[in-house]
Amino acid sequence: MMQVLQGIGYGIVALAVLVVVGLVVLTKLGDSTASCAADYTYDAATRKCLNATDGDPTDPTNSAWTNSGYLSDQLGSSGLSGWVPAVIAVAIGALFLSYFMGRKR
């Protein structure tokens, strides 16, 4: 049973590493493809287009930046990594059920 729990642990760690690397790559890709309107410059720290005259920050409007942001959201807590706690609970519950069912036989 401990080997199975260890395998689940390694799987969860691998998923977490995959999600983090994916988020970093998608964020950097979005930052490199961001294009702002005239007289605006892109600030990677705030991920906004800034204008020196009025100071009103806006989002870039090009499709590459928008799509990378959407994909980042899908990898984040509202997407793939949001399912991790449910997967952990189901896997551990199945292990306990199989352990107790196996003892009866």
Phi and psi restraints in degrees (range 20) as a CNS / XPLOR table:
assign (resid 1 and name C) (resid 2 and name N)
       (resid 2 and name CA) (resid 2 and name C) 1.0 -67.2 20.0 2
assign (resid 2 and name N) (resid 2 and name CA)
       (resid 2 and name C) (resid 3 and name N) 1.0 -32.0 20.0 2
assign (resid 2 and name C) (resid 3 and name N)
       (resid 3 and name CA) (resid 3 and name C) 1.0 -66.1 20.0 2
assign (resid 3 and name N) (resid 3 and name CA)
       (resid 3 and name C) (resid 4 and name N) 1.0 -36.5 20.0 2
assign (resid 3 and name C) (resid 4 and name N)
       (resid 4 and name CA) (resid 4 and name C) 1.0 -68.3 20.0 2
assign (resid 4 and name N) (resid 4 and name CA)
       (resid 4 and name C) (resid 5 and name N) 1.0 -43.2 20.0 2
assign (resid 4 and name C) (resid 5 and name N)
       (resid 5 and name CA) (resid 5 and name C) 1.0 -63.2 20.0 2
assign (resid 5 and name N) (resid 5 and name CA)
       (resid 5 and name C) (resid 6 and name N) 1.0 -38.0 20.0 2
assign (resid 5 and name C) (resid 6 and name N)
       (resid 6 and name CA) (resid 6 and name C) 1.0 -65.0 20.0 2
assign (resid 6 and name N) (resid 6 and name CA)
       (resid 6 and name C) (resid 7 and name N) 1.0 -40.8 20.0 2
assign (resid 6 and name C) (resid 7 and name N)
       (resid 7 and name CA) (resid 7 and name C) 1.0 -63.4 20.0 2
assign (resid 7 and name N) (resid 7 and name CA)
       (resid 7 and name C) (resid 8 and name N) 1.0 -40.2 20.0 2
assign (resid 7 and name C) (resid 8 and name N)
       (resid 8 and name CA) (resid 8 and name C) 1.0 -64.8 20.0 2
assign (resid 8 and name N) (resid 8 and name CA)
       (resid 8 and name C) (resid 9 and name N) 1.0 -40.9 20.0 2
assign (resid 8 and name C) (resid 9 and name N)
       (resid 9 and name CA) (resid 9 and name C) 1.0 -61.1 20.0 2
assign (resid 9 and name N) (resid 9 and name CA)
       (resid 9 and name C) (resid 10 and name N) 1.0 -44.7 20.0 2
assign (resid 9 and name C) (resid 10 and name N)
       (resid 10 and name CA) (resid 10 and name C) 1.0 -63.2 20.0 2
assign (resid 10 and name N) (resid 10 and name CA)
       (resid 10 and name C) (resid 11 and name N) 1.0 -38.9 20.0 2
assign (resid 10 and name C) (resid 11 and name N)
       (resid 11 and name CA) (resid 11 and name C) 1.0 -63.5 20.0 2
assign (resid 11 and name N) (resid 11 and name CA)
       (resid 11 and name C) (resid 12 and name N) 1.0 -41.1 20.0 2
assign (resid 11 and name C) (resid 12 and name N)
       (resid 12 and name CA) (resid 12 and name C) 1.0 -66.6 20.0 2
assign (resid 12 and name N) (resid 12 and name CA)
       (resid 12 and name C) (resid 13 and name N) 1.0 -42.2 20.0 2
assign (resid 12 and name C) (resid 13 and name N)
       (resid 13 and name CA) (resid 13 and name C) 1.0 -63.7 20.0 2
assign (resid 13 and name N) (resid 13 and name CA)
       (resid 13 and name C) (resid 14 and name N) 1.0 -42.0 20.0 2
assign (resid 13 and name C) (resid 14 and name N)
       (resid 14 and name CA) (resid 14 and name C) 1.0 -63.4 20.0 2
assign (resid 14 and name N) (resid 14 and name CA)
       (resid 14 and name C) (resid 15 and name N) 1.0 -40.9 20.0 2
assign (resid 14 and name C) (resid 15 and name N)
       (resid 15 and name CA) (resid 15 and name C) 1.0 -63.5 20.0 2
assign (resid 15 and name N) (resid 15 and name CA)
       (resid 15 and name C) (resid 16 and name N) 1.0 -42.2 20.0 2
assign (resid 15 and name C) (resid 16 and name N)
       (resid 16 and name CA) (resid 16 and name C) 1.0 -63.3 20.0 2
assign (resid 16 and name N) (resid 16 and name CA)
       (resid 16 and name C) (resid 17 and name N) 1.0 -43.0 20.0 2
assign (resid 16 and name C) (resid 17 and name N)
       (resid 17 and name CA) (resid 17 and name C) 1.0 -63.9 20.0 2
assign (resid 17 and name N) (resid 17 and name CA)
       (resid 17 and name C) (resid 18 and name N) 1.0 -42.0 20.0 2
assign (resid 17 and name C) (resid 18 and name N)
       (resid 18 and name CA) (resid 18 and name C) 1.0 -62.1 20.0 2
assign (resid 18 and name N) (resid 18 and name CA)
       (resid 18 and name C) (resid 19 and name N) 1.0 -43.1 20.0 2
assign (resid 18 and name C) (resid 19 and name N)
       (resid 19 and name CA) (resid 19 and name C) 1.0 -65.3 20.0 2
assign (resid 19 and name N) (resid 19 and name CA)
       (resid 19 and name C) (resid 20 and name N) 1.0 -43.1 20.0 2
assign (resid 19 and name C) (resid 20 and name N)
       (resid 20 and name CA) (resid 20 and name C) 1.0 -65.2 20.0 2
assign (resid 20 and name N) (resid 20 and name CA)
       (resid 20 and name C) (resid 21 and name N) 1.0 -45.7 20.0 2
assign (resid 20 and name C) (resid 21 and name N)
       (resid 21 and name CA) (resid 21 and name C) 1.0 -63.0 20.0 2
assign (resid 21 and name N) (resid 21 and name CA)
       (resid 21 and name C) (resid 22 and name N) 1.0 -41.2 20.0 2
assign (resid 21 and name C) (resid 22 and name N)
       (resid 22 and name CA) (resid 22 and name C) 1.0 -61.7 20.0 2
assign (resid 22 and name N) (resid 22 and name CA)
       (resid 22 and name C) (resid 23 and name N) 1.0 -42.1 20.0 2
assign (resid 22 and name C) (resid 23 and name N)
       (resid 23 and name CA) (resid 23 and name C) 1.0 -64.1 20.0 2
assign (resid 23 and name N) (resid 23 and name CA)
       (resid 23 and name C) (resid 24 and name N) 1.0 -42.5 20.0 2
assign (resid 23 and name C) (resid 24 and name N)
       (resid 24 and name CA) (resid 24 and name C) 1.0 -64.8 20.0 2
assign (resid 24 and name N) (resid 24 and name CA)
       (resid 24 and name C) (resid 25 and name N) 1.0 -45.7 20.0 2
assign (resid 24 and name C) (resid 25 and name N)
       (resid 25 and name CA) (resid 25 and name C) 1.0 -63.9 20.0 2
assign (resid 25 and name N) (resid 25 and name CA)
       (resid 25 and name C) (resid 26 and name N) 1.0 -45.0 20.0 2
assign (resid 25 and name C) (resid 26 and name N)
       (resid 26 and name CA) (resid 26 and name C) 1.0 -66.1 20.0 2
assign (resid 26 and name N) (resid 26 and name CA)
       (resid 26 and name C) (resid 27 and name N) 1.0 -37.7 20.0 2
assign (resid 26 and name C) (resid 27 and name N)
       (resid 27 and name CA) (resid 27 and name C) 1.0 -65.4 20.0 2
assign (resid 27 and name N) (resid 27 and name CA)
       (resid 27 and name C) (resid 28 and name N) 1.0 -45.3 20.0 2
assign (resid 27 and name C) (resid 28 and name N)
       (resid 28 and name CA) (resid 28 and name C) 1.0 -65.9 20.0 2
assign (resid 28 and name N) (resid 28 and name CA)
       (resid 28 and name C) (resid 29 and name N) 1.0 -37.6 20.0 2
assign (resid 28 and name C) (resid 29 and name N)
       (resid 29 and name CA) (resid 29 and name C) 1.0 -63.5 20.0 2
assign (resid 29 and name N) (resid 29 and name CA)
       (resid 29 and name C) (resid 30 and name N) 1.0 -44.0 20.0 2
assign (resid 29 and name C) (resid 30 and name N)
       (resid 30 and name CA) (resid 30 and name C) 1.0 -62.9 20.0 2
assign (resid 30 and name N) (resid 30 and name CA)
       (resid 30 and name C) (resid 31 and name N) 1.0 -40.3 20.0 2
assign (resid 30 and name C) (resid 31 and name N)
       (resid 31 and name CA) (resid 31 and name C) 1.0 -64.7 20.0 2
assign (resid 31 and name N) (resid 31 and name CA)
       (resid 31 and name C) (resid 32 and name N) 1.0 -37.6 20.0 2
assign (resid 31 and name C) (resid 32 and name N)
       (resid 32 and name CA) (resid 32 and name C) 1.0 -75.8 20.0 2
assign (resid 32 and name N) (resid 32 and name CA)
       (resid 32 and name C) (resid 33 and name N) 1.0 -21.0 20.0 2
assign (resid 32 and name C) (resid 33 and name N)
       (resid 33 and name CA) (resid 33 and name C) 1.0 -101.4 20.0 2
assign (resid 33 and name N) (resid 33 and name CA)
       (resid 33 and name C) (resid 34 and name N) 1.0 -0.9 20.0 2
assign (resid 33 and name C) (resid 34 and name N)
       (resid 34 and name CA) (resid 34 and name C) 1.0 -66.4 20.0 2
assign (resid 34 and name N) (resid 34 and name CA)
       (resid 34 and name C) (resid 35 and name N) 1.0 135.0 20.0 2
assign (resid 34 and name C) (resid 35 and name N)
       (resid 35 and name CA) (resid 35 and name C) 1.0 -129.6 20.0 2
assign (resid 35 and name N) (resid 35 and name CA)
       (resid 35 and name C) (resid 36 and name N) 1.0 136.2 20.0 2
assign (resid 35 and name C) (resid 36 and name N)
       (resid 36 and name CA) (resid 36 and name C) 1.0 -110.8 20.0 2
assign (resid 36 and name N) (resid 36 and name CA)
       (resid 36 and name C) (resid 37 and name N) 1.0 165.6 20.0 2
assign (resid 36 and name C) (resid 37 and name N)
       (resid 37 and name CA) (resid 37 and name C) 1.0 -68.0 20.0 2
assign (resid 37 and name N) (resid 37 and name CA)
       (resid 37 and name C) (resid 38 and name N) 1.0 171.6 20.0 2
assign (resid 37 and name C) (resid 38 and name N)
       (resid 38 and name CA) (resid 38 and name C) 1.0 -59.8 20.0 2
assign (resid 38 and name N) (resid 38 and name CA)
       (resid 38 and name C) (resid 39 and name N) 1.0 144.2 20.0 2
assign (resid 38 and name C) (resid 39 and name N)
       (resid 39 and name CA) (resid 39 and name C) 1.0 70.6 20.0 2
assign (resid 39 and name N) (resid 39 and name CA)
       (resid 39 and name C) (resid 40 and name N) 1.0 8.6 20.0 2
assign (resid 39 and name C) (resid 40 and name N)
       (resid 40 and name CA) (resid 40 and name C) 1.0 -113.8 20.0 2
assign (resid 40 and name N) (resid 40 and name CA)
       (resid 40 and name C) (resid 41 and name N) 1.0 147.8 20.0 2
assign (resid 40 and name C) (resid 41 and name N)
       (resid 41 and name CA) (resid 41 and name C) 1.0 -123.7 20.0 2
assign (resid 41 and name N) (resid 41 and name CA)
       (resid 41 and name C) (resid 42 and name N) 1.0 147.1 20.0 2
assign (resid 41 and name C) (resid 42 and name N)
       (resid 42 and name CA) (resid 42 and name C) 1.0 -85.6 20.0 2
assign (resid 42 and name N) (resid 42 and name CA)
       (resid 42 and name C) (resid 43 and name N) 1.0 130.6 20.0 2
assign (resid 42 and name C) (resid 43 and name N)
       (resid 43 and name CA) (resid 43 and name C) 1.0 -109.3 20.0 2
assign (resid 43 and name N) (resid 43 and name CA)
       (resid 43 and name C) (resid 44 and name N) 1.0 112.1 20.0 2
assign (resid 43 and name C) (resid 44 and name N)
       (resid 44 and name CA) (resid 44 and name C) 1.0 -68.6 20.0 2
assign (resid 44 and name N) (resid 44 and name CA)
       (resid 44 and name C) (resid 45 and name N) 1.0 -25.2 20.0 2
assign (resid 44 and name C) (resid 45 and name N)
       (resid 45 and name CA) (resid 45 and name C) 1.0 -68.5 20.0 2
assign (resid 45 and name N) (resid 45 and name CA)
       (resid 45 and name C) (resid 46 and name N) 1.0 -40.6 20.0 2
assign (resid 45 and name C) (resid 46 and name N)
       (resid 46 and name CA) (resid 46 and name C) 1.0 -99.5 20.0 2
assign (resid 46 and name N) (resid 46 and name CA)
       (resid 46 and name C) (resid 47 and name N) 1.0 -10.3 20.0 2
assign (resid 46 and name C) (resid 47 and name N)
       (resid 47 and name CA) (resid 47 and name C) 1.0 56.5 20.0 2
assign (resid 47 and name N) (resid 47 and name CA)
       (resid 47 and name C) (resid 48 and name N) 1.0 42.0 20.0 2
assign (resid 47 and name C) (resid 48 and name N)
       (resid 48 and name CA) (resid 48 and name C) 1.0 -133.5 20.0 2
assign (resid 48 and name N) (resid 48 and name CA)
       (resid 48 and name C) (resid 49 and name N) 1.0 158.3 20.0 2
assign (resid 48 and name C) (resid 49 and name N)
       (resid 49 and name CA) (resid 49 and name C) 1.0 -89.5 20.0 2
assign (resid 49 and name N) (resid 49 and name CA)
       (resid 49 and name C) (resid 50 and name N) 1.0 125.6 20.0 2
assign (resid 49 and name C) (resid 50 and name N)
       (resid 50 and name CA) (resid 50 and name C) 1.0 -114.0 20.0 2
assign (resid 50 and name N) (resid 50 and name CA)
       (resid 50 and name C) (resid 51 and name N) 1.0 143.0 20.0 2
assign (resid 50 and name C) (resid 51 and name N)
       (resid 51 and name CA) (resid 51 and name C) 1.0 -114.9 20.0 2
assign (resid 51 and name N) (resid 51 and name CA)
       (resid 51 and name C) (resid 52 and name N) 1.0 130.2 20.0 2
assign (resid 51 and name C) (resid 52 and name N)
       (resid 52 and name CA) (resid 52 and name C) 1.0 -71.0 20.0 2
assign (resid 52 and name N) (resid 52 and name CA)
       (resid 52 and name C) (resid 53 and name N) 1.0 -24.5 20.0 2
assign (resid 52 and name C) (resid 53 and name N)
       (resid 53 and name CA) (resid 53 and name C) 1.0 -83.4 20.0 2
assign (resid 53 and name N) (resid 53 and name CA)
       (resid 53 and name C) (resid 54 and name N) 1.0 -47.1 20.0 2
assign (resid 53 and name C) (resid 54 and name N)
       (resid 54 and name CA) (resid 54 and name C) 1.0 -103.5 20.0 2
assign (resid 54 and name N) (resid 54 and name CA)
       (resid 54 and name C) (resid 55 and name N) 1.0 -15.6 20.0 2
assign (resid 54 and name C) (resid 55 and name N)
       (resid 55 and name CA) (resid 55 and name C) 1.0 71.0 20.0 2
assign (resid 55 and name N) (resid 55 and name CA)
       (resid 55 and name C) (resid 56 and name N) 1.0 13.6 20.0 2
assign (resid 55 and name C) (resid 56 and name N)
       (resid 56 and name CA) (resid 56 and name C) 1.0 -89.2 20.0 2
assign (resid 56 and name N) (resid 56 and name CA)
       (resid 56 and name C) (resid 57 and name N) 1.0 109.7 20.0 2
assign (resid 56 and name C) (resid 57 and name N)
       (resid 57 and name CA) (resid 57 and name C) 1.0 -77.5 20.0 2
assign (resid 57 and name N) (resid 57 and name CA)
       (resid 57 and name C) (resid 58 and name N) 1.0 139.9 20.0 2
assign (resid 57 and name C) (resid 58 and name N)
       (resid 58 and name CA) (resid 58 and name C) 1.0 -131.7 20.0 2
assign (resid 58 and name N) (resid 58 and name CA)
       (resid 58 and name C) (resid 59 and name N) 1.0 162.1 20.0 2
assign (resid 58 and name C) (resid 59 and name N)
       (resid 59 and name CA) (resid 59 and name C) 1.0 -82.8 20.0 2
assign (resid 59 and name N) (resid 59 and name CA)
       (resid 59 and name C) (resid 60 and name N) 1.0 146.4 20.0 2
assign (resid 59 and name C) (resid 60 and name N)
       (resid 60 and name CA) (resid 60 and name C) 1.0 -62.7 20.0 2
assign (resid 60 and name N) (resid 60 and name CA)
       (resid 60 and name C) (resid 61 and name N) 1.0 150.5 20.0 2
assign (resid 60 and name C) (resid 61 and name N)
       (resid 61 and name CA) (resid 61 and name C) 1.0 -110.8 20.0 2
assign (resid 61 and name N) (resid 61 and name CA)
       (resid 61 and name C) (resid 62 and name N) 1.0 -1.6 20.0 2
assign (resid 61 and name C) (resid 62 and name N)
       (resid 62 and name CA) (resid 62 and name C) 1.0 -71.7 20.0 2
assign (resid 62 and name N) (resid 62 and name CA)
       (resid 62 and name C) (resid 63 and name N) 1.0 153.8 20.0 2
assign (resid 62 and name C) (resid 63 and name N)
       (resid 63 and name CA) (resid 63 and name C) 1.0 -68.8 20.0 2
assign (resid 63 and name N) (resid 63 and name CA)
       (resid 63 and name C) (resid 64 and name N) 1.0 -31.1 20.0 2
assign (resid 63 and name C) (resid 64 and name N)
       (resid 64 and name CA) (resid 64 and name C) 1.0 -64.5 20.0 2
assign (resid 64 and name N) (resid 64 and name CA)
       (resid 64 and name C) (resid 65 and name N) 1.0 -43.0 20.0 2
assign (resid 64 and name C) (resid 65 and name N)
       (resid 65 and name CA) (resid 65 and name C) 1.0 -68.0 20.0 2
assign (resid 65 and name N) (resid 65 and name CA)
       (resid 65 and name C) (resid 66 and name N) 1.0 -41.7 20.0 2
assign (resid 65 and name C) (resid 66 and name N)
       (resid 66 and name CA) (resid 66 and name C) 1.0 -63.8 20.0 2
assign (resid 66 and name N) (resid 66 and name CA)
       (resid 66 and name C) (resid 67 and name N) 1.0 -44.3 20.0 2
assign (resid 66 and name C) (resid 67 and name N)
       (resid 67 and name CA) (resid 67 and name C) 1.0 -68.7 20.0 2
assign (resid 67 and name N) (resid 67 and name CA)
       (resid 67 and name C) (resid 68 and name N) 1.0 -36.9 20.0 2
assign (resid 67 and name C) (resid 68 and name N)
       (resid 68 and name CA) (resid 68 and name C) 1.0 -67.2 20.0 2
assign (resid 68 and name N) (resid 68 and name CA)
       (resid 68 and name C) (resid 69 and name N) 1.0 -35.0 20.0 2
assign (resid 68 and name C) (resid 69 and name N)
       (resid 69 and name CA) (resid 69 and name C) 1.0 -65.3 20.0 2
assign (resid 69 and name N) (resid 69 and name CA)
       (resid 69 and name C) (resid 70 and name N) 1.0 -40.7 20.0 2
assign (resid 69 and name C) (resid 70 and name N)
       (resid 70 and name CA) (resid 70 and name C) 1.0 -63.8 20.0 2
assign (resid 70 and name N) (resid 70 and name CA)
       (resid 70 and name C) (resid 71 and name N) 1.0 -45.0 20.0 2
assign (resid 70 and name C) (resid 71 and name N)
       (resid 71 and name CA) (resid 71 and name C) 1.0 -64.1 20.0 2
assign (resid 71 and name N) (resid 71 and name CA)
       (resid 71 and name C) (resid 72 and name N) 1.0 -36.3 20.0 2
assign (resid 71 and name C) (resid 72 and name N)
       (resid 72 and name CA) (resid 72 and name C) 1.0 -63.1 20.0 2
assign (resid 72 and name N) (resid 72 and name CA)
       (resid 72 and name C) (resid 73 and name N) 1.0 -39.8 20.0 2
assign (resid 72 and name C) (resid 73 and name N)
       (resid 73 and name CA) (resid 73 and name C) 1.0 -64.7 20.0 2
assign (resid 73 and name N) (resid 73 and name CA)
       (resid 73 and name C) (resid 74 and name N) 1.0 -37.8 20.0 2
assign (resid 73 and name C) (resid 74 and name N)
       (resid 74 and name CA) (resid 74 and name C) 1.0 -70.1 20.0 2
assign (resid 74 and name N) (resid 74 and name CA)
       (resid 74 and name C) (resid 75 and name N) 1.0 -28.1 20.0 2
assign (resid 74 and name C) (resid 75 and name N)
       (resid 75 and name CA) (resid 75 and name C) 1.0 -81.5 20.0 2
assign (resid 75 and name N) (resid 75 and name CA)
       (resid 75 and name C) (resid 76 and name N) 1.0 -25.8 20.0 2
assign (resid 75 and name C) (resid 76 and name N)
       (resid 76 and name CA) (resid 76 and name C) 1.0 -75.7 20.0 2
assign (resid 76 and name N) (resid 76 and name CA)
       (resid 76 and name C) (resid 77 and name N) 1.0 -156.2 20.0 2
assign (resid 76 and name C) (resid 77 and name N)
       (resid 77 and name CA) (resid 77 and name C) 1.0 -65.5 20.0 2
assign (resid 77 and name N) (resid 77 and name CA)
       (resid 77 and name C) (resid 78 and name N) 1.0 -22.5 20.0 2
assign (resid 77 and name C) (resid 78 and name N)
       (resid 78 and name CA) (resid 78 and name C) 1.0 -87.4 20.0 2
assign (resid 78 and name N) (resid 78 and name CA)
       (resid 78 and name C) (resid 79 and name N) 1.0 -3.3 20.0 2
assign (resid 78 and name C) (resid 79 and name N)
       (resid 79 and name CA) (resid 79 and name C) 1.0 -124.1 20.0 2
assign (resid 79 and name N) (resid 79 and name CA)
       (resid 79 and name C) (resid 80 and name N) 1.0 -120.0 20.0 2
assign (resid 79 and name C) (resid 80 and name N)
       (resid 80 and name CA) (resid 80 and name C) 1.0 -60.1 20.0 2
assign (resid 80 and name N) (resid 80 and name CA)
       (resid 80 and name C) (resid 81 and name N) 1.0 -47.8 20.0 2
assign (resid 80 and name C) (resid 81 and name N)
       (resid 81 and name CA) (resid 81 and name C) 1.0 -72.6 20.0 2
assign (resid 81 and name N) (resid 81 and name CA)
       (resid 81 and name C) (resid 82 and name N) 1.0 -13.2 20.0 2
assign (resid 81 and name C) (resid 82 and name N)
       (resid 82 and name CA) (resid 82 and name C) 1.0 -71.0 20.0 2
assign (resid 82 and name N) (resid 82 and name CA)
       (resid 82 and name C) (resid 83 and name N) 1.0 -19.2 20.0 2
assign (resid 82 and name C) (resid 83 and name N)
       (resid 83 and name CA) (resid 83 and name C) 1.0 -85.8 20.0 2
assign (resid 83 and name N) (resid 83 and name CA)
       (resid 83 and name C) (resid 84 and name N) 1.0 -12.2 20.0 2
assign (resid 83 and name C) (resid 84 and name N)
       (resid 84 and name CA) (resid 84 and name C) 1.0 -58.6 20.0 2
assign (resid 84 and name N) (resid 84 and name CA)
       (resid 84 and name C) (resid 85 and name N) 1.0 -46.4 20.0 2
assign (resid 84 and name C) (resid 85 and name N)
       (resid 85 and name CA) (resid 85 and name C) 1.0 -60.6 20.0 2
assign (resid 85 and name N) (resid 85 and name CA)
       (resid 85 and name C) (resid 86 and name N) 1.0 -37.1 20.0 2
assign (resid 85 and name C) (resid 86 and name N)
       (resid 86 and name CA) (resid 86 and name C) 1.0 -67.0 20.0 2
assign (resid 86 and name N) (resid 86 and name CA)
       (resid 86 and name C) (resid 87 and name N) 1.0 -40.2 20.0 2
assign (resid 86 and name C) (resid 87 and name N)
       (resid 87 and name CA) (resid 87 and name C) 1.0 -64.3 20.0 2
assign (resid 87 and name N) (resid 87 and name CA)
       (resid 87 and name C) (resid 88 and name N) 1.0 -40.8 20.0 2
assign (resid 87 and name C) (resid 88 and name N)
       (resid 88 and name CA) (resid 88 and name C) 1.0 -62.1 20.0 2
assign (resid 88 and name N) (resid 88 and name CA)
       (resid 88 and name C) (resid 89 and name N) 1.0 -47.8 20.0 2
assign (resid 88 and name C) (resid 89 and name N)
       (resid 89 and name CA) (resid 89 and name C) 1.0 -62.7 20.0 2
assign (resid 89 and name N) (resid 89 and name CA)
       (resid 89 and name C) (resid 90 and name N) 1.0 -43.3 20.0 2
assign (resid 89 and name C) (resid 90 and name N)
       (resid 90 and name CA) (resid 90 and name C) 1.0 -65.8 20.0 2
assign (resid 90 and name N) (resid 90 and name CA)
       (resid 90 and name C) (resid 91 and name N) 1.0 -42.1 20.0 2
assign (resid 90 and name C) (resid 91 and name N)
       (resid 91 and name CA) (resid 91 and name C) 1.0 -64.9 20.0 2
assign (resid 91 and name N) (resid 91 and name CA)
       (resid 91 and name C) (resid 92 and name N) 1.0 -44.6 20.0 2
assign (resid 91 and name C) (resid 92 and name N)
       (resid 92 and name CA) (resid 92 and name C) 1.0 -69.0 20.0 2
assign (resid 92 and name N) (resid 92 and name CA)
       (resid 92 and name C) (resid 93 and name N) 1.0 -39.0 20.0 2
assign (resid 92 and name C) (resid 93 and name N)
       (resid 93 and name CA) (resid 93 and name C) 1.0 -61.8 20.0 2
assign (resid 93 and name N) (resid 93 and name CA)
       (resid 93 and name C) (resid 94 and name N) 1.0 -41.4 20.0 2
assign (resid 93 and name C) (resid 94 and name N)
       (resid 94 and name CA) (resid 94 and name C) 1.0 -65.3 20.0 2
assign (resid 94 and name N) (resid 94 and name CA)
       (resid 94 and name C) (resid 95 and name N) 1.0 -36.8 20.0 2
assign (resid 94 and name C) (resid 95 and name N)
       (resid 95 and name CA) (resid 95 and name C) 1.0 -63.8 20.0 2
assign (resid 95 and name N) (resid 95 and name CA)
       (resid 95 and name C) (resid 96 and name N) 1.0 -45.7 20.0 2
assign (resid 95 and name C) (resid 96 and name N)
       (resid 96 and name CA) (resid 96 and name C) 1.0 -65.3 20.0 2
assign (resid 96 and name N) (resid 96 and name CA)
       (resid 96 and name C) (resid 97 and name N) 1.0 -41.3 20.0 2
assign (resid 96 and name C) (resid 97 and name N)
       (resid 97 and name CA) (resid 97 and name C) 1.0 -63.5 20.0 2
assign (resid 97 and name N) (resid 97 and name CA)
       (resid 97 and name C) (resid 98 and name N) 1.0 -42.4 20.0 2
assign (resid 97 and name C) (resid 98 and name N)
       (resid 98 and name CA) (resid 98 and name C) 1.0 -68.2 20.0 2
assign (resid 98 and name N) (resid 98 and name CA)
       (resid 98 and name C) (resid 99 and name N) 1.0 -32.8 20.0 2
assign (resid 98 and name C) (resid 99 and name N)
       (resid 99 and name CA) (resid 99 and name C) 1.0 -65.1 20.0 2
assign (resid 99 and name N) (resid 99 and name CA)
       (resid 99 and name C) (resid 100 and name N) 1.0 -46.7 20.0 2
assign (resid 99 and name C) (resid 100 and name N)
       (resid 100 and name CA) (resid 100 and name C) 1.0 -74.7 20.0 2
assign (resid 100 and name N) (resid 100 and name CA)
       (resid 100 and name C) (resid 101 and name N) 1.0 -31.6 20.0 2
assign (resid 100 and name C) (resid 101 and name N)
       (resid 101 and name CA) (resid 101 and name C) 1.0 -69.6 20.0 2
assign (resid 101 and name N) (resid 101 and name CA)
       (resid 101 and name C) (resid 102 and name N) 1.0 -34.7 20.0 2
assign (resid 101 and name C) (resid 102 and name N)
       (resid 102 and name CA) (resid 102 and name C) 1.0 -70.5 20.0 2
assign (resid 102 and name N) (resid 102 and name CA)
       (resid 102 and name C) (resid 103 and name N) 1.0 -28.5 20.0 2
assign (resid 102 and name C) (resid 103 and name N)
       (resid 103 and name CA) (resid 103 and name C) 1.0 -71.3 20.0 2
assign (resid 103 and name N) (resid 103 and name CA)
       (resid 103 and name C) (resid 104 and name N) 1.0 -27.0 20.0 2
assign (resid 103 and name C) (resid 104 and name N)
       (resid 104 and name CA) (resid 104 and name C) 1.0 -71.4 20.0 2
assign (resid 104 and name N) (resid 104 and name CA)
       (resid 104 and name C) (resid 105 and name N) 1.0 -27.3 20.0 2
